[in-house]
Amino acid sequence: MTDAQVRSLRQNQTLAEHRLWMQLRRKRVGDRRFRRQFRIDRYIVDFVCLSARLIVEVDGRTHEVTEGQDALRTRRLEAQGYRVVRFSNQQVMCELDSVVRTIEAAMSQAPRG
């Protein structure tokens, strides 16, 4: 994926991704920095906290079709030392506080970096 494609993904976030980004930006969650639409190896992840080695993915309807590919992608990212947590668009839109608490819990298990 090119830098232009990554920029396009940032500019064309889903509503759920935008809503979660408003919580993750500026060290609002766990006092750690997140990046959005970030390239790791051959993949672009929705959000990543590099210091916690935590990837947060927000899955829309297309992920129902690509479930097998997503599982392979998750295994490859985990093999590189990342923990991957996934939420559906529905969870982010309807249960945002719970999503943020889950991310905070996952971060608390990660080393401080």
Chimera marker file (.cmm) of the C-alpha trace (Angstrom):
<marker_set name="trace">
<marker id="1" x="0.000" y="0.000" z="0.000" r="1" g="1" b="0" radius="0.5"/>
<marker id="2" x="1.325" y="3.414" z="-0.906" r="1" g="1" b="0" radius="0.5"/>
<marker id="3" x="1.531" y="6.458" z="1.346" r="1" g="1" b="0" radius="0.5"/>
<marker id="4" x="-1.264" y="8.030" z="-0.711" r="1" g="1" b="0" radius="0.5"/>
<marker id="5" x="-3.517" y="5.048" z="-0.019" r="1" g="1" b="0" radius="0.5"/>
<marker id="6" x="-2.766" y="5.282" z="3.706" r="1" g="1" b="0" radius="0.5"/>
<marker id="7" x="-3.627" y="9.002" z="3.664" r="1" g="1" b="0" radius="0.5"/>
<marker id="8" x="-6.854" y="8.185" z="1.851" r="1" g="1" b="0" radius="0.5"/>
<marker id="9" x="-7.803" y="5.651" z="4.536" r="1" g="1" b="0" radius="0.5"/>
<marker id="10" x="-7.197" y="8.274" z="7.226" r="1" g="1" b="0" radius="0.5"/>
<marker id="11" x="-9.320" y="10.812" z="5.393" r="1" g="1" b="0" radius="0.5"/>
<marker id="12" x="-12.144" y="8.344" z="4.726" r="1" g="1" b="0" radius="0.5"/>
<marker id="13" x="-12.597" y="6.704" z="8.112" r="1" g="1" b="0" radius="0.5"/>
<marker id="14" x="-15.844" y="5.004" z="8.932" r="1" g="1" b="0" radius="0.5"/>
<marker id="15" x="-18.039" y="6.691" z="11.507" r="1" g="1" b="0" radius="0.5"/>
<marker id="16" x="-17.097" y="4.020" z="14.053" r="1" g="1" b="0" radius="0.5"/>
<marker id="17" x="-13.370" y="4.491" z="13.389" r="1" g="1" b="0" radius="0.5"/>
<marker id="18" x="-13.751" y="8.260" z="13.751" r="1" g="1" b="0" radius="0.5"/>
<marker id="19" x="-15.662" y="7.880" z="16.995" r="1" g="1" b="0" radius="0.5"/>
<marker id="20" x="-13.015" y="5.572" z="18.477" r="1" g="1" b="0" radius="0.5"/>
<marker id="21" x="-10.181" y="7.824" z="17.233" r="1" g="1" b="0" radius="0.5"/>
<marker id="22" x="-11.708" y="10.743" z="19.164" r="1" g="1" b="0" radius="0.5"/>
<marker id="23" x="-11.159" y="8.636" z="22.307" r="1" g="1" b="0" radius="0.5"/>
<marker id="24" x="-7.686" y="7.292" z="21.450" r="1" g="1" b="0" radius="0.5"/>
<marker id="25" x="-6.006" y="10.467" z="20.219" r="1" g="1" b="0" radius="0.5"/>
<marker id="26" x="-3.863" y="12.734" z="22.382" r="1" g="1" b="0" radius="0.5"/>
<marker id="27" x="-3.053" y="10.052" z="24.968" r="1" g="1" b="0" radius="0.5"/>
<marker id="28" x="-6.599" y="9.973" z="26.302" r="1" g="1" b="0" radius="0.5"/>
<marker id="29" x="-6.578" y="6.205" z="26.838" r="1" g="1" b="0" radius="0.5"/>
<marker id="30" x="-3.989" y="4.811" z="29.222" r="1" g="1" b="0" radius="0.5"/>
<marker id="31" x="-1.825" y="7.908" z="28.726" r="1" g="1" b="0" radius="0.5"/>
<marker id="32" x="-0.280" y="6.277" z="25.659" r="1" g="1" b="0" radius="0.5"/>
<marker id="33" x="-0.002" y="7.431" z="22.081" r="1" g="1" b="0" radius="0.5"/>
<marker id="34" x="-2.022" y="5.725" z="19.370" r="1" g="1" b="0" radius="0.5"/>
<marker id="35" x="-1.537" y="6.025" z="15.642" r="1" g="1" b="0" radius="0.5"/>
<marker id="36" x="-4.292" y="5.471" z="13.107" r="1" g="1" b="0" radius="0.5"/>
<marker id="37" x="-4.177" y="3.727" z="9.743" r="1" g="1" b="0" radius="0.5"/>
<marker id="38" x="-0.599" y="2.706" z="10.430" r="1" g="1" b="0" radius="0.5"/>
<marker id="39" x="1.512" y="0.394" z="8.285" r="1" g="1" b="0" radius="0.5"/>
<marker id="40" x="2.977" y="-2.676" z="9.992" r="1" g="1" b="0" radius="0.5"/>
<marker id="41" x="4.763" y="-5.010" z="7.631" r="1" g="1" b="0" radius="0.5"/>
<marker id="42" x="2.389" y="-5.480" z="4.680" r="1" g="1" b="0" radius="0.5"/>
<marker id="43" x="-0.713" y="-4.509" z="6.624" r="1" g="1" b="0" radius="0.5"/>
<marker id="44" x="-2.457" y="-1.275" z="7.480" r="1" g="1" b="0" radius="0.5"/>
<marker id="45" x="-3.961" y="-1.500" z="10.956" r="1" g="1" b="0" radius="0.5"/>
<marker id="46" x="-6.804" y="0.732" z="12.118" r="1" g="1" b="0" radius="0.5"/>
<marker id="47" x="-5.081" y="1.827" z="15.354" r="1" g="1" b="0" radius="0.5"/>
<marker id="48" x="-1.858" y="0.887" z="17.092" r="1" g="1" b="0" radius="0.5"/>
<marker id="49" x="-0.144" y="1.792" z="20.319" r="1" g="1" b="0" radius="0.5"/>
<marker id="50" x="3.467" y="0.973" z="19.500" r="1" g="1" b="0" radius="0.5"/>
<marker id="51" x="4.707" y="1.208" z="23.091" r="1" g="1" b="0" radius="0.5"/>
<marker id="52" x="2.097" y="-1.335" z="24.235" r="1" g="1" b="0" radius="0.5"/>
<marker id="53" x="2.419" y="-3.420" z="21.032" r="1" g="1" b="0" radius="0.5"/>
<marker id="54" x="-1.389" y="-3.272" z="20.866" r="1" g="1" b="0" radius="0.5"/>
<marker id="55" x="-3.401" y="-3.168" z="17.642" r="1" g="1" b="0" radius="0.5"/>
<marker id="56" x="-7.071" y="-2.196" z="17.690" r="1" g="1" b="0" radius="0.5"/>
<marker id="57" x="-9.202" y="-3.166" z="14.707" r="1" g="1" b="0" radius="0.5"/>
<marker id="58" x="-12.740" y="-1.958" z="14.017" r="1" g="1" b="0" radius="0.5"/>
<marker id="59" x="-14.576" y="-4.441" z="11.834" r="1" g="1" b="0" radius="0.5"/>
<marker id="60" x="-17.441" y="-3.495" z="9.571" r="1" g="1" b="0" radius="0.5"/>
<marker id="61" x="-19.633" y="-5.692" z="7.408" r="1" g="1" b="0" radius="0.5"/>
<marker id="62" x="-16.829" y="-6.475" z="4.946" r="1" g="1" b="0" radius="0.5"/>
<marker id="63" x="-15.003" y="-8.353" z="7.696" r="1" g="1" b="0" radius="0.5"/>
<marker id="64" x="-17.769" y="-10.969" z="7.724" r="1" g="1" b="0" radius="0.5"/>
<marker id="65" x="-16.619" y="-11.933" z="4.233" r="1" g="1" b="0" radius="0.5"/>
<marker id="66" x="-12.886" y="-11.729" z="4.981" r="1" g="1" b="0" radius="0.5"/>
<marker id="67" x="-12.927" y="-13.547" z="8.316" r="1" g="1" b="0" radius="0.5"/>
<marker id="68" x="-10.359" y="-16.155" z="7.196" r="1" g="1" b="0" radius="0.5"/>
<marker id="69" x="-8.004" y="-13.503" z="5.848" r="1" g="1" b="0" radius="0.5"/>
<marker id="70" x="-8.417" y="-11.497" z="9.057" r="1" g="1" b="0" radius="0.5"/>
<marker id="71" x="-7.485" y="-14.543" z="11.147" r="1" g="1" b="0" radius="0.5"/>
<marker id="72" x="-4.307" y="-15.066" z="9.091" r="1" g="1" b="0" radius="0.5"/>
<marker id="73" x="-3.458" y="-11.369" z="9.350" r="1" g="1" b="0" radius="0.5"/>
<marker id="74" x="-3.965" y="-11.487" z="13.136" r="1" g="1" b="0" radius="0.5"/>
<marker id="75" x="-1.673" y="-14.527" z="13.460" r="1" g="1" b="0" radius="0.5"/>
<marker id="76" x="1.049" y="-12.803" z="11.425" r="1" g="1" b="0" radius="0.5"/>
<marker id="77" x="0.819" y="-9.617" z="13.490" r="1" g="1" b="0" radius="0.5"/>
<marker id="78" x="0.864" y="-11.616" z="16.730" r="1" g="1" b="0" radius="0.5"/>
<marker id="79" x="3.952" y="-13.460" z="15.469" r="1" g="1" b="0" radius="0.5"/>
<marker id="80" x="5.623" y="-10.025" z="15.334" r="1" g="1" b="0" radius="0.5"/>
<marker id="81" x="4.833" y="-9.441" z="19.000" r="1" g="1" b="0" radius="0.5"/>
<marker id="82" x="1.593" y="-7.474" z="18.721" r="1" g="1" b="0" radius="0.5"/>
<marker id="83" x="-1.645" y="-8.174" z="20.544" r="1" g="1" b="0" radius="0.5"/>
<marker id="84" x="-4.714" y="-7.639" z="18.359" r="1" g="1" b="0" radius="0.5"/>
<marker id="85" x="-8.124" y="-6.717" z="19.752" r="1" g="1" b="0" radius="0.5"/>
<marker id="86" x="-11.141" y="-6.459" z="17.486" r="1" g="1" b="0" radius="0.5"/>
<marker id="87" x="-14.426" y="-4.664" z="17.860" r="1" g="1" b="0" radius="0.5"/>
<marker id="88" x="-17.380" y="-4.456" z="15.540" r="1" g="1" b="0" radius="0.5"/>
<marker id="89" x="-18.697" y="-1.134" z="14.286" r="1" g="1" b="0" radius="0.5"/>
<marker id="90" x="-21.799" y="-1.886" z="16.359" r="1" g="1" b="0" radius="0.5"/>
<marker id="91" x="-19.769" y="-2.239" z="19.562" r="1" g="1" b="0" radius="0.5"/>
<marker id="92" x="-17.967" y="1.049" z="18.967" r="1" g="1" b="0" radius="0.5"/>
<marker id="93" x="-21.173" y="2.890" z="18.153" r="1" g="1" b="0" radius="0.5"/>
<marker id="94" x="-23.315" y="1.440" z="20.975" r="1" g="1" b="0" radius="0.5"/>
<marker id="95" x="-20.853" y="0.418" z="23.707" r="1" g="1" b="0" radius="0.5"/>
<marker id="96" x="-17.982" y="2.902" z="23.395" r="1" g="1" b="0" radius="0.5"/>
<marker id="97" x="-17.264" y="3.057" z="27.134" r="1" g="1" b="0" radius="0.5"/>
<marker id="98" x="-16.945" y="-0.724" z="27.277" r="1" g="1" b="0" radius="0.5"/>
<marker id="99" x="-14.676" y="-0.729" z="24.201" r="1" g="1" b="0" radius="0.5"/>
<marker id="100" x="-12.387" y="1.880" z="25.805" r="1" g="1" b="0" radius="0.5"/>
<marker id="101" x="-12.262" y="-0.093" z="29.079" r="1" g="1" b="0" radius="0.5"/>
<marker id="102" x="-11.313" y="-3.241" z="27.145" r="1" g="1" b="0" radius="0.5"/>
<marker id="103" x="-8.511" y="-1.348" z="25.374" r="1" g="1" b="0" radius="0.5"/>
<marker id="104" x="-7.281" y="0.050" z="28.705" r="1" g="1" b="0" radius="0.5"/>
<marker id="105" x="-7.255" y="-3.448" z="30.193" r="1" g="1" b="0" radius="0.5"/>
<marker id="106" x="-5.283" y="-4.789" z="27.233" r="1" g="1" b="0" radius="0.5"/>
<marker id="107" x="-2.808" y="-1.933" z="27.589" r="1" g="1" b="0" radius="0.5"/>
<marker id="108" x="-2.355" y="-2.557" z="31.307" r="1" g="1" b="0" radius="0.5"/>
<marker id="109" x="-1.085" y="-6.049" z="30.435" r="1" g="1" b="0" radius="0.5"/>
<marker id="110" x="1.551" y="-4.603" z="28.098" r="1" g="1" b="0" radius="0.5"/>
<marker id="111" x="5.004" y="-3.394" z="29.128" r="1" g="1" b="0" radius="0.5"/>
<marker id="112" x="5.447" y="0.358" z="29.471" r="1" g="1" b="0" radius="0.5"/>
<marker id="113" x="7.606" y="1.614" z="26.636" r="1" g="1" b="0" radius="0.5"/>
<link id1="1" id2="2" r="1" g="1" b="0" radius="0.2"/>
<link id1="2" id2="3" r="1" g="1" b="0" radius="0.2"/>
<link id1="3" id2="4" r="1" g="1" b="0" radius="0.2"/>
<link id1="4" id2="5" r="1" g="1" b="0" radius="0.2"/>
<link id1="5" id2="6" r="1" g="1" b="0" radius="0.2"/>
<link id1="6" id2="7" r="1" g="1" b="0" radius="0.2"/>
<link id1="7" id2="8" r="1" g="1" b="0" radius="0.2"/>
<link id1="8" id2="9" r="1" g="1" b="0" radius="0.2"/>
<link id1="9" id2="10" r="1" g="1" b="0" radius="0.2"/>
<link id1="10" id2="11" r="1" g="1" b="0" radius="0.2"/>
<link id1="11" id2="12" r="1" g="1" b="0" radius="0.2"/>
<link id1="12" id2="13" r="1" g="1" b="0" radius="0.2"/>
<link id1="13" id2="14" r="1" g="1" b="0" radius="0.2"/>
<link id1="14" id2="15" r="1" g="1" b="0" radius="0.2"/>
<link id1="15" id2="16" r="1" g="1" b="0" radius="0.2"/>
<link id1="16" id2="17" r="1" g="1" b="0" radius="0.2"/>
<link id1="17" id2="18" r="1" g="1" b="0" radius="0.2"/>
<link id1="18" id2="19" r="1" g="1" b="0" radius="0.2"/>
<link id1="19" id2="20" r="1" g="1" b="0" radius="0.2"/>
<link id1="20" id2="21" r="1" g="1" b="0" radius="0.2"/>
<link id1="21" id2="22" r="1" g="1" b="0" radius="0.2"/>
<link id1="22" id2="23" r="1" g="1" b="0" radius="0.2"/>
<link id1="23" id2="24" r="1" g="1" b="0" radius="0.2"/>
<link id1="24" id2="25" r="1" g="1" b="0" radius="0.2"/>
<link id1="25" id2="26" r="1" g="1" b="0" radius="0.2"/>
<link id1="26" id2="27" r="1" g="1" b="0" radius="0.2"/>
<link id1="27" id2="28" r="1" g="1" b="0" radius="0.2"/>
<link id1="28" id2="29" r="1" g="1" b="0" radius="0.2"/>
<link id1="29" id2="30" r="1" g="1" b="0" radius="0.2"/>
<link id1="30" id2="31" r="1" g="1" b="0" radius="0.2"/>
<link id1="31" id2="32" r="1" g="1" b="0" radius="0.2"/>
<link id1="32" id2="33" r="1" g="1" b="0" radius="0.2"/>
<link id1="33" id2="34" r="1" g="1" b="0" radius="0.2"/>
<link id1="34" id2="35" r="1" g="1" b="0" radius="0.2"/>
<link id1="35" id2="36" r="1" g="1" b="0" radius="0.2"/>
<link id1="36" id2="37" r="1" g="1" b="0" radius="0.2"/>
<link id1="37" id2="38" r="1" g="1" b="0" radius="0.2"/>
<link id1="38" id2="39" r="1" g="1" b="0" radius="0.2"/>
<link id1="39" id2="40" r="1" g="1" b="0" radius="0.2"/>
<link id1="40" id2="41" r="1" g="1" b="0" radius="0.2"/>
<link id1="41" id2="42" r="1" g="1" b="0" radius="0.2"/>
<link id1="42" id2="43" r="1" g="1" b="0" radius="0.2"/>
<link id1="43" id2="44" r="1" g="1" b="0" radius="0.2"/>
<link id1="44" id2="45" r="1" g="1" b="0" radius="0.2"/>
<link id1="45" id2="46" r="1" g="1" b="0" radius="0.2"/>
<link id1="46" id2="47" r="1" g="1" b="0" radius="0.2"/>
<link id1="47" id2="48" r="1" g="1" b="0" radius="0.2"/>
<link id1="48" id2="49" r="1" g="1" b="0" radius="0.2"/>
<link id1="49" id2="50" r="1" g="1" b="0" radius="0.2"/>
<link id1="50" id2="51" r="1" g="1" b="0" radius="0.2"/>
<link id1="51" id2="52" r="1" g="1" b="0" radius="0.2"/>
<link id1="52" id2="53" r="1" g="1" b="0" radius="0.2"/>
<link id1="53" id2="54" r="1" g="1" b="0" radius="0.2"/>
<link id1="54" id2="55" r="1" g="1" b="0" radius="0.2"/>
<link id1="55" id2="56" r="1" g="1" b="0" radius="0.2"/>
<link id1="56" id2="57" r="1" g="1" b="0" radius="0.2"/>
<link id1="57" id2="58" r="1" g="1" b="0" radius="0.2"/>
<link id1="58" id2="59" r="1" g="1" b="0" radius="0.2"/>
<link id1="59" id2="60" r="1" g="1" b="0" radius="0.2"/>
<link id1="60" id2="61" r="1" g="1" b="0" radius="0.2"/>
<link id1="61" id2="62" r="1" g="1" b="0" radius="0.2"/>
<link id1="62" id2="63" r="1" g="1" b="0" radius="0.2"/>
<link id1="63" id2="64" r="1" g="1" b="0" radius="0.2"/>
<link id1="64" id2="65" r="1" g="1" b="0" radius="0.2"/>
<link id1="65" id2="66" r="1" g="1" b="0" radius="0.2"/>
<link id1="66" id2="67" r="1" g="1" b="0" radius="0.2"/>
<link id1="67" id2="68" r="1" g="1" b="0" radius="0.2"/>
<link id1="68" id2="69" r="1" g="1" b="0" radius="0.2"/>
<link id1="69" id2="70" r="1" g="1" b="0" radius="0.2"/>
<link id1="70" id2="71" r="1" g="1" b="0" radius="0.2"/>
<link id1="71" id2="72" r="1" g="1" b="0" radius="0.2"/>
<link id1="72" id2="73" r="1" g="1" b="0" radius="0.2"/>
<link id1="73" id2="74" r="1" g="1" b="0" radius="0.2"/>
<link id1="74" id2="75" r="1" g="1" b="0" radius="0.2"/>
<link id1="75" id2="76" r="1" g="1" b="0" radius="0.2"/>
<link id1="76" id2="77" r="1" g="1" b="0" radius="0.2"/>
<link id1="77" id2="78" r="1" g="1" b="0" radius="0.2"/>
<link id1="78" id2="79" r="1" g="1" b="0" radius="0.2"/>
<link id1="79" id2="80" r="1" g="1" b="0" radius="0.2"/>
<link id1="80" id2="81" r="1" g="1" b="0" radius="0.2"/>
<link id1="81" id2="82" r="1" g="1" b="0" radius="0.2"/>
<link id1="82" id2="83" r="1" g="1" b="0" radius="0.2"/>
<link id1="83" id2="84" r="1" g="1" b="0" radius="0.2"/>
<link id1="84" id2="85" r="1" g="1" b="0" radius="0.2"/>
<link id1="85" id2="86" r="1" g="1" b="0" radius="0.2"/>
<link id1="86" id2="87" r="1" g="1" b="0" radius="0.2"/>
<link id1="87" id2="88" r="1" g="1" b="0" radius="0.2"/>
<link id1="88" id2="89" r="1" g="1" b="0" radius="0.2"/>
<link id1="89" id2="90" r="1" g="1" b="0" radius="0.2"/>
<link id1="90" id2="91" r="1" g="1" b="0" radius="0.2"/>
<link id1="91" id2="92" r="1" g="1" b="0" radius="0.2"/>
<link id1="92" id2="93" r="1" g="1" b="0" radius="0.2"/>
<link id1="93" id2="94" r="1" g="1" b="0" radius="0.2"/>
<link id1="94" id2="95" r="1" g="1" b="0" radius="0.2"/>
<link id1="95" id2="96" r="1" g="1" b="0" radius="0.2"/>
<link id1="96" id2="97" r="1" g="1" b="0" radius="0.2"/>
<link id1="97" id2="98" r="1" g="1" b="0" radius="0.2"/>
<link id1="98" id2="99" r="1" g="1" b="0" radius="0.2"/>
<link id1="99" id2="100" r="1" g="1" b="0" radius="0.2"/>
<link id1="100" id2="101" r="1" g="1" b="0" radius="0.2"/>
<link id1="101" id2="102" r="1" g="1" b="0" radius="0.2"/>
<link id1="102" id2="103" r="1" g="1" b="0" radius="0.2"/>
<link id1="103" id2="104" r="1" g="1" b="0" radius="0.2"/>
<link id1="104" id2="105" r="1" g="1" b="0" radius="0.2"/>
<link id1="105" id2="106" r="1" g="1" b="0" radius="0.2"/>
<link id1="106" id2="107" r="1" g="1" b="0" radius="0.2"/>
<link id1="107" id2="108" r="1" g="1" b="0" radius="0.2"/>
<link id1="108" id2="109" r="1" g="1" b="0" radius="0.2"/>
<link id1="109" id2="110" r="1" g="1" b="0" radius="0.2"/>
<link id1="110" id2="111" r="1" g="1" b="0" radius="0.2"/>
<link id1="111" id2="112" r="1" g="1" b="0" radius="0.2"/>
<link id1="112" id2="113" r="1" g="1" b="0" radius="0.2"/>
</marker_set>
